[in-house]
Each structure stands twice: as structure tokens, then as C-alpha cells.
């Protein structure tokens, strides 16, 4: 295992797989719950997820240390395929970026909307399956994401050491 304080130049494949597995499970559970409202809402939800992922890669990944490299989520390499290197072209400039809770609120909606939808649907027409899926979604969105970011991703991130706007937001000292 990697010693504390060591950063990955490229993350190992197993971390990328686990990180993305949690995200895909969150998206799939959310999609299933939203689908209970109908196909139209499912399509809107899936398009929303795609647009959010593209937004992150186009606005953040292109300026990150891991652009063109394998970050914990694999987005560094993918963003290099889809987008040109950012104008900042400097990871220290990226570190100076400011983000607020308002900026990341759309990301929280990926889990929040299906959770609220699921709760309402369970109240209206009780279903053990739907209740269990909502509980699993809550667990993955909170503890699952917390584990990925705290133990696998951010812990070994070179950009975090240089300076990360998200790290500044979540870990105010």
C-alpha cells in the first residue's frame, strides 16, 4: 500500500474502477428511481448526468494536474481526448480558482432528486424495493463517496497538494 503523503502520478486501475463503480451505482439507482415517474423523466435525468460530467471535464479537468493522466476517476485521460488543455495551463492557477456550495449544488442534485423522488413515491405507494433502493442510494451518496474521496482519491492526489478548489471548500481550516 502507498505510504501516507505519497501522491500518484497516475492512479492504479483498481482505484479508478472502484471510484467509477460507486458513481455508476449511484447513477443507476437514481435512474431506476426516477424511471418510476416515466421514461421522459429518466431521459432528462440521464442527460443531466451527462451534461454534469462534461461540465466537470471541460471546466476543471482541463486545468488539473491530472489532465492527460489517470486520476482517481479516469477523467484526466478522458478530458484530454474530449477537450483541449485549459487556458490556465498551470496547475497553480487552477489551485487559485474559487468554488462555492452554489457551484457544486448541481452535482448534489444527481443523488438528491432521486432520493426525494423515492421518498415521495414510497409515501404515496409503499414499496419495500423502492425503500431499500433509496436507503442504498443514501448510503452510497454519503458514505460511499466519502470513502472514495477520503481514502482513495483525494488522499493521494498531486493536485490537492498543489492546491485544489474543492479541497479548500470541503476542508476549511
Residue pairs with C-beta under 8 A, 6 or more apart in sequence:
2 8
2 156
4 155
6 156
7 156
7 157
7 158
7 160
7 161
8 72
8 156
8 157
8 158
9 69
9 158
10 69
10 70
11 70
11 71
11 72
11 153
11 156
13 70
15 72
15 152
15 153
16 70
16 71
16 72
16 73
16 74
18 148
18 152
19 72
19 73
19 74
19 148
19 152
19 153
20 73
20 74
22 140
22 144
22 145
22 148
23 73
25 140
25 144
26 110
26 111
26 137
26 140
26 141
26 144
26 145
27 49
27 110
29 114
29 133
29 136
29 137
29 140
30 45
30 49
30 110
30 111
30 113
30 114
30 137
31 42
31 45
31 46
31 114
32 133
33 114
33 115
33 117
33 118
33 121
33 130
33 133
33 134
33 137
34 41
34 42
34 45
34 113
34 114
34 117
35 41
35 42
36 117
36 118
36 121
36 130
37 117
37 121
45 113
45 114
48 109
48 110
49 110
52 106
52 107
52 110
53 75
54 82
55 106
56 75
56 107
57 75
57 78
57 79
57 82
57 83
58 79
58 82
58 83
60 94
61 67
61 71
61 75
61 76
61 78
61 79
61 83
62 79
62 83
62 84
62 85
62 86
63 85
63 86
63 87
63 88
63 89
63 90
63 91
63 93
63 94
63 97
64 71
64 76
64 91
64 94
64 159
65 91
65 94
65 158
65 159
65 162
66 75
66 76
66 157
66 158
66 159
67 76
67 79
67 80
67 85
67 86
68 76
68 77
68 80
68 85
69 76
69 77
70 76
70 77
71 77
71 153
71 157
72 148
72 152
72 153
72 154
72 156
72 157
73 153
86 94
88 94
91 159
91 162
91 163
92 162
92 163
94 159
94 162
94 163
94 165
95 159
95 162
95 163
95 164
95 165
96 163
97 165
98 165
99 165
99 166
99 168
99 169
100 169
101 169
104 166
104 169
111 137
111 138
111 141
114 134
114 137
115 134
115 137
115 138
115 141
118 130
118 131
118 133
118 134
118 137
119 134
121 127
121 130
122 130
122 131
122 134
154 160
154 164
154 167
157 164
160 167
